[in-house]
Amino acid sequence: MAYPINGLMNDRFAYKTSSDIRRTFDTKRRKGEFIGAFAPYGYSKSPEDKNSLIIDPEAAEVVKNIFQWYVCGDGSREMAKRPDGTEWERPKGSMSKEGIARKLNALGILNPSAYKRSKRLKYQNPHAAENDGLWQGGSVAKILSNEMYVGTMVQGKQRVISYKVHERTAVPEAEWYKIPNTHEPIIDKKTFALAQEIGKKDIRCAPGKQQNYLFSGFLKCADCHKAMTRKTSKGIVYFNCSTYKRKSKEKCTIHSLRLDVLESVVWTVIQKQIAAGTKPKKETGMTKKFSTEQQKIKQQKAGRLKALLKQRCQEEKKVETLLTELYLDWKNGDISREQYRKVKDRLETRDRQIKAAVSHIEEEMTAADSNIKDKMAAADLETKPFFCQDFPENKNSLFLCQGLLAQMVKEILIHENREITMVFKFEDPYLPVLVSSSKIPGNGSSCQ
């Protein structure tokens, strides 16, 4: 009889201990104290207070780049072709999550798990042996959706079922602990909001490309209100109604429109909106800040690449030193030939990866340096007003990308007669009426 009673008492003691620990953790979460074993990528635990987070400068720069590339691109440009055969230069635009991952891998930047191990943190993961240090689109997506980067402490996303069943289960977002302003933000809230809005749209990326299609998630047929499909014919890109192309040619018409015409019209209308001051009241500061952010990206890109190049060169020297020491250890008989070959192959593989990253960074630096010189020669933001009506002079400080569209435009409707209706995010319901009669010369387009 004593054994069942002892078992019951031990079970009650374990239950009470578990409840006390849970209560203590919940109290810390409500206070905004960090209780995780490892800080999120971009942060580190404060040496003075393990429940506080401080910015990790090296990883924080990567986080900033991820958000900037996703919202407005990396500043690179490409040549586009018109129907008459002439070419014109345009920004490549916002990057996809997979494209960002490929770019980070090309630059030789370690993914979050590998980065923690490189900092000699006691990071344990059941899949650590399978981790090759490369980024994936899923890793980029997690960073883009993490509110921790705007200074909000987010905890309690998972919980252990009970003190008897140690399996973890997901917690509904409504039950998460979200405490704002608990640590220094890496990303401002407006940029984070734009990234979330872009992420909610049905985004498409060209096969083999790193950039999203510019108008993905924005274009709709004005009649059936379904999404427009993209088609390329003889190097020219067209948009057609998806109902007509995929479902039934009797339910809707083709609504065909060329990409170069659409870009020209949309960009001209946005410039007119900005110049006329008919944009939303709450969007004014965002638009100006967005433009200055573009210039910050272009001007800071070269500096960040230089710092990254320095790190990769240091890693390359370290690997070369390790290879030399490894050879001496083998010659001295400290390690076997098999051990020598195994470690040597691993170091040589890493050396090739670093050399490829250095080469890629040098190419990026050359392109960035040339780009900055062209921009500074064409436009001086300190002497020219931002709301400039002259498009050729102002195009270098603001360009068409998904971040700008997400900030100002709700949707773009394509009519059968090639008329374009742009629905802006106006706060004042009477403002769209002021613009609806504005026709774009030569295109038969209007905006709302």
Secondary structure, DSSP 8 states (H G I E B T S, - for coil): -HHHHHHHHHHHHHHHHHHHHHHHHHHHHHTT----SS--TTEEE-SS-TTSEEE-HHHHHHHHHHHHHHHH--S-EEEEE-TTS-EEEEE---B-HHHHHHHHHHTT---HHHHHHHTT-----TTGGG--S---HHHHHHHHT-GGGGT-EEE-SEEES-SS---EEE--GGGSEEESSSS--SS-HHHHHHHHHHHHS---B-TT-SBB-TTTTTEEETTT--BEEEEEETTEEEEEEHIIIII-TTTS----EEHHHHHHHHHHHHHHHHHHT-S-GGGHHHHHHHHHHHHHHHHHHHHHHHHHHHHHHHHHHHHHHHHHHHHHHHHTTSS-HHHHHHHHHHHHHHHHHHHHHHHHHHHHHHHHHHHHHHHHHH--TTTS-SS-S-HHHHTTT----HHHHHHHEEEEEE-TTS-EEEEE--SSTTHHHHHHT--BTTTTB---
